[in-house]
Amino acid sequence: DITMGVMANPFYLDMGYSKSEIAAVSKLFGFGMTLFGAALGGVLVARLGLHRPLLLGAVLVAATNLLFATLALMPHDLLWLTVVISADNLSGGIATSAFIAWLSSLTSVAYTATQYALFSSLMTLLAKLIGGFAGVVVDSQGYFVFFLYAGLLGLPAILLSLQLPRLHARLRASRPDPDTDHSPGPSGRV
């Protein structure tokens, strides 16, 4: 989604939407749907745990790129633009809140701020690098193909989300239980 984001405004303008239409839809509906998606994502994490909302967010974010691909083939339609932007921001809100919860679960209490800053920077690094070539792809392939590529870029996130429950189970199994761990502490005493 970050990869696609750099091309959003040029796409809207190239599709014939006015700046006032773009602002009204993306700022009004988009912002509201992002807040709703973030709240919904938080509720889903609280009720379902981390893994299912994380997978749902990954699938929805990839799928909304297909909505943008469809929009690229359509004539100027403000209602369709509103639906696509709303779906994109809703899915982004769900995915972001689930991802933040997951990142937070990875941090050590002693180094929370540093680790969170590092993890969140790493999260966006590849997308920002790839996003730098978005204009080249659009110029050579068009918006439809670009959004298909952007959707395909979501597949690794979906596959990783599917693997997380197994990885977490393996990690939990390898950690000693603090209630039964009798290894020497920092002082060398048990």
VENDALIN-V305704 format. One record per residue. N is the residue number from 1. RES is the residue in three letters. SS is DSSP state (H for helix, E for strand, C for the rest). PHI is phi in whole degrees, -180 to 180 (none if undefined). OMEGA is omega in radians with two decimals (NA if undefined). Layout:
BEGIN
N,RES,SS,PHI,OMEGA ; N,RES,SS,PHI,OMEGA
END
This chain:
BEGIN
1,ASP,C,none,3.10 ; 2,ILE,H,-65,3.14 ; 3,THR,H,-62,-3.12 ; 4,MET,H,-74,-3.01 ; 5,GLY,H,-56,-3.11 ; 6,VAL,C,-67,-3.11 ; 7,MET,C,-101,-3.04 ; 8,ALA,H,-61,-3.10 ; 9,ASN,H,-64,3.05 ; 10,PRO,H,-58,3.11 ; 11,PHE,H,-62,-3.13 ; 12,TYR,H,-59,-3.14 ; 13,LEU,H,-66,3.12 ; 14,ASP,H,-65,3.12 ; 15,MET,C,-82,3.05 ; 16,GLY,C,95,3.10 ; 17,TYR,C,-81,3.12 ; 18,SER,C,-79,3.12 ; 19,LYS,H,-62,3.13 ; 20,SER,H,-70,3.07 ; 21,GLU,H,-65,3.14 ; 22,ILE,H,-61,-3.12 ; 23,ALA,H,-64,-3.12 ; 24,ALA,H,-62,-3.08 ; 25,VAL,H,-76,-3.04 ; 26,SER,H,-72,-3.11 ; 27,LYS,H,-82,-3.09 ; 28,LEU,H,-78,-3.12 ; 29,PHE,H,-70,-3.11 ; 30,GLY,H,-60,-3.13 ; 31,PHE,H,-64,3.12 ; 32,GLY,H,-61,-3.14 ; 33,MET,H,-71,3.07 ; 34,THR,H,-64,3.11 ; 35,LEU,H,-63,3.12 ; 36,PHE,H,-63,3.12 ; 37,GLY,H,-63,3.12 ; 38,ALA,H,-64,3.11 ; 39,ALA,H,-65,3.11 ; 40,LEU,H,-62,3.09 ; 41,GLY,H,-60,3.10 ; 42,GLY,H,-62,3.10 ; 43,VAL,H,-64,3.14 ; 44,LEU,H,-63,3.11 ; 45,VAL,H,-64,-3.14 ; 46,ALA,H,-64,-3.09 ; 47,ARG,H,-89,-3.01 ; 48,LEU,H,-111,-3.03 ; 49,GLY,C,89,-3.05 ; 50,LEU,H,-81,-2.89 ; 51,HIS,H,-67,-3.09 ; 52,ARG,H,-67,3.07 ; 53,PRO,H,-64,3.09 ; 54,LEU,H,-65,3.09 ; 55,LEU,H,-65,3.11 ; 56,LEU,H,-58,3.13 ; 57,GLY,H,-61,3.14 ; 58,ALA,H,-63,3.14 ; 59,VAL,H,-66,-3.11 ; 60,LEU,H,-65,-3.14 ; 61,VAL,H,-64,3.10 ; 62,ALA,H,-64,-3.10 ; 63,ALA,H,-67,-3.13 ; 64,THR,H,-66,3.04 ; 65,ASN,H,-64,3.08 ; 66,LEU,H,-70,3.03 ; 67,LEU,H,-65,3.08 ; 68,PHE,H,-65,3.09 ; 69,ALA,H,-62,3.09 ; 70,THR,H,-64,3.11 ; 71,LEU,H,-60,3.14 ; 72,ALA,H,-65,-3.13 ; 73,LEU,H,-94,-3.04 ; 74,MET,C,-96,2.99 ; 75,PRO,C,-72,3.13 ; 76,HIS,C,-51,-3.14 ; 77,ASP,C,-148,-3.05 ; 78,LEU,H,-64,3.11 ; 79,LEU,H,-64,3.13 ; 80,TRP,H,-65,3.07 ; 81,LEU,H,-59,3.13 ; 82,THR,H,-63,3.13 ; 83,VAL,H,-62,-3.10 ; 84,VAL,H,-65,-3.14 ; 85,ILE,H,-65,3.12 ; 86,SER,H,-63,3.12 ; 87,ALA,H,-63,-3.14 ; 88,ASP,H,-63,-3.12 ; 89,ASN,H,-72,3.06 ; 90,LEU,H,-62,-3.13 ; 91,SER,H,-65,3.10 ; 92,GLY,H,-63,3.10 ; 93,GLY,H,-64,3.10 ; 94,ILE,H,-62,-3.10 ; 95,ALA,H,-63,-3.10 ; 96,THR,H,-66,-3.12 ; 97,SER,H,-67,3.09 ; 98,ALA,H,-67,-3.13 ; 99,PHE,H,-68,3.10 ; 100,ILE,H,-63,3.10 ; 101,ALA,H,-62,3.14 ; 102,TRP,H,-67,3.10 ; 103,LEU,H,-59,3.14 ; 104,SER,H,-63,3.13 ; 105,SER,H,-71,-3.12 ; 106,LEU,H,-87,-3.01 ; 107,THR,C,-85,3.04 ; 108,SER,C,-85,-3.12 ; 109,VAL,H,-58,-3.10 ; 110,ALA,H,-70,-3.05 ; 111,TYR,H,-130,-3.02 ; 112,THR,H,-54,-3.06 ; 113,ALA,H,-63,-3.12 ; 114,THR,H,-65,-3.11 ; 115,GLN,H,-66,3.14 ; 116,TYR,H,-64,3.11 ; 117,ALA,H,-62,3.13 ; 118,LEU,H,-65,-3.12 ; 119,PHE,H,-62,-3.11 ; 120,SER,H,-70,3.06 ; 121,SER,H,-69,3.11 ; 122,LEU,H,-64,-3.13 ; 123,MET,H,-58,-3.05 ; 124,THR,H,-95,-3.03 ; 125,LEU,H,-58,-3.09 ; 126,LEU,H,-63,-3.14 ; 127,ALA,H,-63,3.12 ; 128,LYS,H,-67,3.12 ; 129,LEU,H,-64,3.14 ; 130,ILE,H,-67,-3.14 ; 131,GLY,H,-59,3.10 ; 132,GLY,C,-65,3.14 ; 133,PHE,C,-100,-3.07 ; 134,ALA,H,-59,-3.13 ; 135,GLY,H,-62,3.11 ; 136,VAL,H,-64,3.13 ; 137,VAL,H,-65,3.14 ; 138,VAL,H,-62,-3.14 ; 139,ASP,H,-63,-3.07 ; 140,SER,H,-91,-3.03 ; 141,GLN,H,-117,-3.09 ; 142,GLY,C,94,-3.08 ; 143,TYR,H,-67,-3.11 ; 144,PHE,H,-57,-3.14 ; 145,VAL,H,-65,3.11 ; 146,PHE,H,-56,-3.12 ; 147,PHE,H,-70,3.02 ; 148,LEU,H,-64,3.07 ; 149,TYR,H,-59,-3.14 ; 150,ALA,H,-61,3.07 ; 151,GLY,H,-65,3.11 ; 152,LEU,H,-65,3.10 ; 153,LEU,C,-65,3.08 ; 154,GLY,C,-80,-3.11 ; 155,LEU,H,-60,3.09 ; 156,PRO,H,-59,3.11 ; 157,ALA,H,-65,3.10 ; 158,ILE,H,-65,-3.14 ; 159,LEU,H,-63,3.09 ; 160,LEU,H,-65,3.11 ; 161,SER,H,-63,3.09 ; 162,LEU,H,-69,-3.12 ; 163,GLN,H,-85,-3.05 ; 164,LEU,H,-56,3.13 ; 165,PRO,H,-58,3.11 ; 166,ARG,H,-67,3.13 ; 167,LEU,H,-65,3.11 ; 168,HIS,H,-66,3.11 ; 169,ALA,H,-63,3.12 ; 170,ARG,H,-65,3.12 ; 171,LEU,H,-66,3.11 ; 172,ARG,H,-63,-3.14 ; 173,ALA,H,-68,-3.11 ; 174,SER,H,-85,3.13 ; 175,ARG,C,-85,3.07 ; 176,PRO,C,-71,3.08 ; 177,ASP,C,-73,-3.09 ; 178,PRO,C,-62,3.13 ; 179,ASP,C,-78,-3.12 ; 180,THR,C,-116,-3.13 ; 181,ASP,C,-74,-3.13 ; 182,HIS,C,-115,3.11 ; 183,SER,C,-75,-3.13 ; 184,PRO,C,-61,3.09 ; 185,GLY,C,-82,-3.09 ; 186,PRO,C,-61,-3.11 ; 187,SER,C,-85,-3.12 ; 188,GLY,C,91,3.11 ; 189,ARG,C,-97,3.12 ; 190,VAL,C,-83,NA
END
